[in-house]
Amino acid sequence: MTVHFVGAGPGAADLLTVRATRLLAAADVVLYPGTYLDPGVLAHVSPGADLVDTRDLDLGQIAGHLISAHRAGKQAVRLASGDLSAYSALSEQTRRLDEAGVPWDVTPGVPAYAAAAALAGRELTVPLLAQSVVLTRTRARSTAMPETESLAAFAATRATLVLHLAITRTRALMAELAPHYGADCPVAVVYRASQPGELLLRGTIATIADAVEEAGLRQAAVILVGRALDPRPGGESYLYDPARDRTSKRPAGPSAL
């Protein structure tokens, strides 16, 4: 049997992909992150499936459940919050499955930063303001960051920053970002986007730490930083510019749409 790693999206039960819901309905065993998941997501699971909350398990124990399910001929789903392409421990888990000879595949999910941007109602890439998005985190009591990936180095680009796992260090991080973005640079903090109790805080590099501390946020929040968050208009996209020549070098077929 194949072990399916499935992105559960930002939390809301109706933000899973159709493929994800089908895999959950067919699963015999489902491992899920109880800390970050809206319980409604599990409504997609068959009533007869075994549910395993991974919040108190280490990677060896999680892999053990998946390997045992495979050897017992059971279909297993490993749910991860958001999408598996970032901060999901996918590589560590699949390495253990490879060593045990267990096949696996991945179904993507809606990433947390996309849900946060949607709630804020902002595009993260606005012409002339920002055309790059940096997804990163900072270190407190977590895994060490590579030496080449300092926050200052990313900030020097003035790209839109998405900070994961950083909410408890908001004040210190804003002080580090201020010289690069300016104290008036817009910031949005989104707590549990798409879930019950979701919260959006807006401010600037100078003010957002006060708002975070007043709200008492300690986890499950994403910090968005950058000029693209400014409601005032930036540039205009060349793709939709009325002056752009749309008659030459147009590819044939559906890709031309």
Order of alpha helices (4+ residues) and beta strands (2+ residues): beta-alpha-beta-beta-alpha-beta-alpha-beta-alpha-beta-alpha-beta-alpha-beta-beta-alpha-beta
